[in-house]
Amino acid sequence: MATKMLSRTLTAARPLSHQAIRPRHLLPSLTQIRCITQADIDDPGMNGGYINPPPEKRQFRDPYADWWDKQERRNFGEPLHEDHDVLGMFSPHVYTHFTPRKGFFLMGCFIATVLGLCGVVRVYYPDRPSVRRAYEGGLDRELGGPGALLVSENPTPA
């Protein structure tokens, strides 16, 4: 019974696997791909006559102006740009606090300050207040060296 059901499952799934694979000759070649020209971009009827306002990120609009929608900084009836998802308030903000040049300068100042502080600490850090202890003949005998006393003559494995 189990083999009969398995064979039915395999035959039922077989046409699905053939539909998933597209034949190679139906894929478009590079010569069939249409190129976009400047005339296509400037076509005023491309959006169905929709007037596309100039792209302006909502982040740069005056936050204290009298907007109908204060959160989105937008007035009622104002047309949206077709890239509104990228230009709206809920898109990632553009970082304008520092220029890259000033950022690298500040990072360099931080690294120079840390390295300078390390140098000052190295110069003024006190030496060891004591002298290392020296043993006559070293610690060979105490640490089990060649002259150490053996525990037993014939060590037996445990």
Disulfide bonds with the S-S distance in Angstrom:
none
